[in-house]
């Protein structure tokens, strides 16, 4: 449970911080806000700092999803094995 809480807080903290640097049309979107922000960040070219932030944000989001839906701590096998 601690991993789930930590992953969620890390992701949402990073999401809200990253949203602050996005243009208004991205910041204020309601539908698909997470996907749109990550896509906007990742679309700035290989060496741009926003692209790096977009990649990291996507990785943290993936960890949050895994923590929410796989119900196991890192290093444990899912499925009761």
PyMOL commands that set and color helices and strands:
alter all, ss='L'
color gray80, all
select helices_A, chain A and resi 2-19+24-27+33-42+49-70
alter helices_A, ss='H'
color red, helices_A
deselect
rebuild
show_as cartoon
